[in-house]
């Protein structure tokens, strides 16, 4: 999570974000809409070199679009819970927290609102 493996272009960054969303059980339709919205909104050329600033902006905008799509009901309740957990964990890891600290913060802040299955998935993913 949070790793960019792009080809170095804006298009590659979008592909990585799309793949990351699917790997985190986000509905494909929501991920496609977020990818298209990010490409339109940021207006970079698809072959433009992806600087760190472009990567950060694309990451933030893409996940914000996914959250919006989830609120609109594009994904089911379990996918919605996974998206919330994924976004929270991504944000925590971006701040420099390690996996265990990120899970503990997720559990403290969202444990009562997330299905037990989703919380268990993240416990296994982040804590081994």
C-alpha positions in Angstrom: 0.0 0.0 0.0 1.2 3.5 -0.8 3.9 2.3 -3.1 4.1 3.8 -6.6 5.3 1.5 -9.3 4.5 3.7 -12.3 6.4 4.1 -15.5 7.2 7.6 -14.5 4.3 9.3 -16.3 1.0 10.7 -15.1 -0.8 7.9 -16.9 1.4 5.3 -15.0 0.5 7.0 -11.7 -3.2 6.7 -12.6 -2.7 3.1 -13.5 -1.0 2.4 -10.1 -3.8 4.2 -8.2 -6.4 2.2 -10.1 -4.6 -1.1 -9.4 -4.2 -0.2 -5.7 -7.9 0.5 -5.4 -8.8 -2.8 -7.0 -6.3 -4.6 -4.7 -8.2 -3.0 -1.8 -11.5 -4.4 -3.0 -12.8 -1.1 -4.3 -15.6 -1.6 -6.9 -14.2 -1.4 -10.4 -16.7 1.1 -11.6 -15.9 3.5 -8.7 -12.1 3.1 -9.5 -12.7 3.8 -13.2 -14.7 6.9 -12.4 -12.1 8.1 -9.9 -9.3 7.5 -12.5 -11.2 9.5 -15.2 -12.1 12.3 -12.8 -8.5 12.6 -11.7 -7.2 12.7 -15.2 -9.8 15.4 -16.2 -9.4 17.5 -13.0 -5.6 17.6 -12.8 -5.2 18.3 -16.5 -1.7 16.9 -16.9 -0.7 15.3 -20.2 -0.9 11.5 -19.9 2.8 11.2 -21.0 3.9 14.0 -18.8 6.7 13.1 -16.3 5.3 12.4 -12.9 7.1 14.5 -10.4 6.6 13.9 -6.7 4.2 16.8 -6.6 2.1 15.3 -9.4 2.1 12.0 -7.6 0.9 13.5 -4.4 -1.9 15.6 -6.1 -3.0 12.6 -8.1 -3.1 10.3 -5.0 -5.1 12.8 -2.9 -7.5 13.6 -5.7 -8.1 10.0 -6.7 -8.8 8.8 -3.2 -11.1 11.8 -2.6 -13.0 10.8 -5.8 -13.3 7.2 -4.5 -14.7 8.4 -1.2 -17.2 10.6 -3.1 -18.2 7.6 -5.3 -18.7 5.5 -2.3 -21.0 8.1 -0.7 -23.0 8.1 -3.9 -23.6 4.4 -3.4 -21.5 3.0 -6.3 -20.1 0.3 -4.0 -21.8 -2.1 -1.6 -21.5 -1.8 2.2 -18.5 -4.1 2.5 -16.6 -2.4 -0.3 -17.4 0.9 1.3 -16.0 -0.2 4.6 -12.9 -1.5 2.9 -12.5 1.8 1.1 -12.8 3.8 4.3 -10.2 1.5 6.0 -7.9 1.7 3.0 -8.0 5.5 2.9 -7.5 5.8 6.6 -4.5 3.4 6.6 -3.0 5.1 3.5 -3.2 8.5 5.2 -1.6 7.1 8.4 1.2 5.4 6.5 1.8 8.6 4.6 2.4 10.4 7.9 5.3 7.9 8.6 3.5 5.6 11.0 4.5 1.9 10.8 2.0 -0.8 10.0 1.2 -1.7 13.6 0.7 1.9 14.7 -1.5 2.5 11.6 -3.6 -0.5 12.5 -3.9 0.6 16.1 -5.1 4.0 15.0 -7.6 2.5 12.6 -8.9 0.2 15.4 -9.2 3.1 17.9 -10.8 5.5 15.5 -12.9 3.3 13.3 -13.2 -0.1 15.1 -16.8 0.4 16.2 -17.9 1.6 12.7 -16.2 -1.1 10.5 -17.4 -4.6 10.2 -15.3 -7.1 12.2 -14.3 -8.9 9.0 -12.8 -5.8 7.5 -11.0 -4.9 10.7 -9.6 -8.5 10.9 -8.4 -8.2 7.3 -6.4 -5.1 8.1 -5.1 -6.7 11.3 -3.7 -9.6 9.3 -2.4 -7.3 6.5 -0.7 -4.8 8.8 0.3 -6.8 11.8 1.0 -10.2 10.2 
